[in-house]
Amino acid sequence: MTVPVFPSGVLYERAPYKENWKTLANQSEGGVEQRITKWTRPIRQFEVIANLMEQSAEADVLLNFIHARKGAFEPFLFITRSKRSWEKVFVGTGTGSRRVWVLPFLEWDFLTVYVGGMEVFQGPDYDILPSAGPGGSDLLVFRVSVANASVVEADGANARFVAYVKATDLYEDDHVRNGRFNARLSLTEVKADVDPYGG
């Protein structure tokens, strides 16, 4: 499966994000509140903020990339520029025959991988193929196929995050100063319980 990758030539300033757990809150007539977790994992939403030249190849690359995805129609990979530590990030779900997944981290200092909630180890259980995935992402390759319905997760220390997202909105600042304008792109992670690289 070919996965489009957010163009590295667009040097955005920052990409703050928030997590949505889809928590449902119900209140009875007596005022007692009951909260239900609808999702087992959060979905992250990124706001990519770029300061671009009004007439520039960089601006054209960004607009053309989003137009080619038909807005929110075609998902793609987005790799954060900044680093931080991430815990229990969904990687994929075993099928009984699959061994390879895209790792959701890049340039990580330390990695911990879990299958079915149990830690597994590089060497005896899996290998990492650096820069072998889309956009230069790393591939996680298990020695044996992961059991059907077993969830694969990972922790990444001081890592760039590799997110599978769709573009929900693109805003251009009407105010142009010195030939530059602000572009804000809203990205929403594809539902984390779904393996985007399956098939």
ABEGO torsion letter per residue (X at the ends): XBBBBBBAABBBABBBBBBBAGBBBBBBAAGBBBBBBABABBBBBBBBBBBBBABBAAAAAAAAAAAAAGEAABBBBBBBABBBBBBGBBAEBBAGABABBBBABBGBABBBBBBGGBBBBBGAABBBBBGABBGGBBBBBBABBBBBGBBBBBBBBGBBBBBBBBBABBBBBABBBGGBBBBBBBBBBBBAABBAABX
